[in-house]
Amino acid sequence: MSTMTEEQRDKLVTDLKNVIHDAEELLKLSAGDLGTEAVAMQDRVRQRVLQAKDSLLKLQETAVERAKAVGRQTDDYVHDNPWTAIGIAAGVGLLAGVLISRR
């Protein structure tokens, strides 16, 4: 999962949220139409939905922690090496300006 891009990770989180929401709606809609075997199935699905929610929350917490860690590292680097950071920012700005002016 470490090779996933942020865009792929965001899409996965969105898709999981949609699946969880749809499963919860399905459980609510089918609550009155179930026999004994279906009730057991509904309970299993409900447990899996809860597990998926927990996994999704853990994934989000991990992503937030990593983003904060990267932010702290970047902040420390900029404070330790201000002129290097200014040079890098100027270089990136110059490169972006050249690429934009070509269009």
C-alpha positions as a Markdown table, in Angstrom:
| # | Residue | x | y | z |
|---|---|---|---|---|
| 1 | Met | 0.0 | 0.0 | 0.0 |
| 2 | Ser | 3.0 | 2.3 | 0.4 |
| 3 | Thr | 3.4 | 2.5 | -3.4 |
| 4 | Met | -0.1 | 4.0 | -3.8 |
| 5 | Thr | -0.3 | 7.6 | -4.8 |
| 6 | Glu | -2.3 | 10.1 | -2.8 |
| 7 | Glu | -4.9 | 10.2 | -5.6 |
| 8 | Gln | -5.3 | 6.4 | -5.6 |
| 9 | Arg | -5.5 | 6.4 | -1.8 |
| 10 | Asp | -8.2 | 9.1 | -1.8 |
| 11 | Lys | -10.2 | 7.2 | -4.4 |
| 12 | Leu | -10.0 | 4.0 | -2.4 |
| 13 | Val | -11.2 | 5.8 | 0.8 |
| 14 | Thr | -14.1 | 7.4 | -1.2 |
| 15 | Asp | -15.0 | 4.0 | -2.7 |
| 16 | Leu | -14.9 | 2.3 | 0.7 |
| 17 | Lys | -17.1 | 5.0 | 2.2 |
| 18 | Asn | -19.6 | 4.5 | -0.6 |
| 19 | Val | -19.7 | 0.7 | -0.2 |
| 20 | Ile | -20.2 | 1.0 | 3.5 |
| 21 | His | -23.0 | 3.5 | 3.1 |
| 22 | Asp | -24.7 | 1.4 | 0.5 |
| 23 | Ala | -24.4 | -1.7 | 2.7 |
| 24 | Glu | -25.9 | 0.1 | 5.6 |
| 25 | Glu | -28.8 | 1.3 | 3.4 |
| 26 | Leu | -29.3 | -2.2 | 2.2 |
| 27 | Leu | -29.4 | -3.5 | 5.7 |
| 28 | Lys | -32.0 | -0.9 | 6.7 |
| 29 | Leu | -34.2 | -1.5 | 3.7 |
| 30 | Ser | -34.2 | -5.3 | 4.1 |
| 31 | Ala | -34.7 | -5.4 | 7.9 |
| 32 | Gly | -38.4 | -6.3 | 7.7 |
| 33 | Asp | -38.3 | -8.8 | 4.9 |
| 34 | Leu | -35.9 | -11.4 | 6.4 |
| 35 | Gly | -36.2 | -15.0 | 7.6 |
| 36 | Thr | -34.0 | -16.6 | 10.2 |
| 37 | Glu | -31.1 | -17.4 | 7.8 |
| 38 | Ala | -31.3 | -14.0 | 6.3 |
| 39 | Val | -31.1 | -12.4 | 9.8 |
| 40 | Ala | -27.9 | -14.3 | 10.5 |
| 41 | Met | -26.5 | -13.1 | 7.1 |
| 42 | Gln | -27.6 | -9.6 | 8.0 |
| 43 | Asp | -25.7 | -9.8 | 11.2 |
| 44 | Arg | -22.5 | -11.0 | 9.5 |
| 45 | Val | -22.8 | -8.2 | 6.9 |
| 46 | Arg | -23.3 | -5.7 | 9.7 |
| 47 | Gln | -20.2 | -7.0 | 11.5 |
| 48 | Arg | -18.2 | -6.7 | 8.2 |
| 49 | Val | -19.4 | -3.2 | 7.6 |
| 50 | Leu | -18.3 | -2.2 | 11.2 |
| 51 | Gln | -14.9 | -3.9 | 10.5 |
| 52 | Ala | -14.6 | -1.9 | 7.2 |
| 53 | Lys | -15.4 | 1.3 | 9.0 |
| 54 | Asp | -12.7 | 0.6 | 11.6 |
| 55 | Ser | -10.2 | -0.2 | 8.9 |
| 56 | Leu | -11.1 | 3.0 | 7.1 |
| 57 | Leu | -10.6 | 5.0 | 10.2 |
| 58 | Lys | -7.3 | 3.4 | 10.9 |
| 59 | Leu | -6.2 | 4.2 | 7.3 |
| 60 | Gln | -7.3 | 7.8 | 7.7 |
| 61 | Glu | -5.4 | 8.1 | 11.0 |
| 62 | Thr | -2.3 | 6.7 | 9.5 |
| 63 | Ala | -2.5 | 9.0 | 6.5 |
| 64 | Val | -2.9 | 12.0 | 8.8 |
| 65 | Glu | 0.0 | 10.9 | 11.0 |
| 66 | Arg | 2.3 | 10.5 | 8.0 |
| 67 | Ala | 1.2 | 13.9 | 6.6 |
| 68 | Lys | 2.0 | 15.6 | 9.9 |
| 69 | Ala | 5.3 | 13.8 | 10.2 |
| 70 | Val | 6.3 | 15.0 | 6.7 |
| 71 | Gly | 5.1 | 18.5 | 7.5 |
| 72 | Arg | 7.3 | 18.5 | 10.7 |
| 73 | Gln | 10.3 | 17.2 | 8.7 |
| 74 | Thr | 9.8 | 19.8 | 6.1 |
| 75 | Asp | 9.5 | 22.6 | 8.7 |
| 76 | Asp | 12.6 | 21.4 | 10.4 |
| 77 | Tyr | 14.6 | 21.3 | 7.2 |
| 78 | Val | 13.5 | 24.8 | 6.2 |
| 79 | His | 14.4 | 26.1 | 9.6 |
| 80 | Asp | 17.8 | 24.4 | 9.5 |
| 81 | Asn | 18.6 | 25.3 | 5.9 |
| 82 | Pro | 16.7 | 28.5 | 5.0 |
| 83 | Trp | 18.9 | 29.5 | 2.1 |
| 84 | Thr | 18.7 | 26.1 | 0.5 |
| 85 | Ala | 14.9 | 26.1 | 0.9 |
| 86 | Ile | 14.8 | 29.6 | -0.7 |
| 87 | Gly | 17.0 | 28.4 | -3.6 |
| 88 | Ile | 14.8 | 25.3 | -4.2 |
| 89 | Ala | 11.6 | 27.3 | -4.1 |
| 90 | Ala | 13.1 | 29.8 | -6.6 |
| 91 | Gly | 14.2 | 27.0 | -8.9 |
| 92 | Val | 10.8 | 25.3 | -8.8 |
| 93 | Gly | 9.1 | 28.7 | -9.4 |
| 94 | Leu | 11.4 | 29.4 | -12.4 |
| 95 | Leu | 10.8 | 26.0 | -13.8 |
| 96 | Ala | 7.0 | 26.4 | -13.4 |
| 97 | Gly | 7.2 | 29.8 | -15.0 |
| 98 | Val | 9.1 | 28.4 | -18.0 |
| 99 | Leu | 6.6 | 25.5 | -18.4 |
| 100 | Ile | 3.6 | 27.8 | -18.1 |
| 101 | Ser | 5.0 | 30.3 | -20.6 |
| 102 | Arg | 5.4 | 27.6 | -23.3 |
| 103 | Arg | 1.7 | 27.0 | -23.5 |
